[in-house]
Amino acid sequence: MTRRGDMVDPLTNNVPYVAIIVASNRQLQPDHLVMQLLYPHWQKTLALNAAARNNLVPHVIC
């Protein structure tokens, strides 16, 4: 049995990162060094967040 906090904590920790990712995508050019370095990591972060939102959140809320 998994505690609710075990699933909620990682999700709430990633929420600020999504805001940073969105703001960076809007403000930085694709050839900017920060974009080149972090883009692969951000893609994984967004994919993991989407999977967690679809699979974990419904189970935590119910």
C-alpha positions in Angstrom: 0.0 0.0 0.0 1.4 3.4 -1.0 0.9 6.4 1.2 -0.8 9.4 -0.5 2.2 11.6 0.3 4.5 9.3 -1.6 2.7 10.2 -4.8 1.8 13.8 -4.1 5.2 15.1 -3.0 7.0 14.4 -6.3 4.2 16.0 -8.3 4.1 19.1 -6.2 7.9 19.4 -6.4 7.8 19.4 -10.2 5.1 22.1 -10.6 7.5 25.0 -10.3 9.7 23.4 -13.0 6.9 23.4 -15.5 6.6 27.2 -15.1 10.3 27.6 -15.7 10.1 25.3 -18.8 7.2 27.2 -20.2 8.8 30.6 -19.6 12.1 29.6 -21.0 10.5 28.2 -24.2 8.7 31.5 -24.6 11.7 33.8 -24.0 14.8 32.0 -25.2 15.8 31.3 -28.8 16.2 27.6 -29.7 20.0 28.2 -30.3 20.4 29.7 -26.8 23.0 27.7 -24.7 20.5 27.2 -21.9 17.9 25.8 -24.3 20.5 23.5 -25.9 21.6 22.2 -22.5 18.3 21.7 -20.8 15.9 20.9 -23.6 16.5 17.1 -23.4 15.9 17.2 -19.7 12.8 19.3 -20.0 11.3 17.0 -22.5 11.7 14.1 -20.1 10.3 16.1 -17.2 7.2 17.1 -19.2 6.6 13.5 -20.3 7.0 12.2 -16.8 4.6 14.9 -15.4 2.0 14.1 -18.1 2.2 10.4 -17.3 1.9 11.1 -13.6 -1.0 13.4 -14.1 -2.8 10.7 -16.1 -2.0 7.7 -14.0 -1.4 8.8 -10.4 -3.5 11.9 -9.8 -6.9 10.1 -10.4 -5.9 7.5 -7.8 -4.8 10.1 -5.3 -7.9 12.2 -5.5 -10.4 9.3 -5.3 
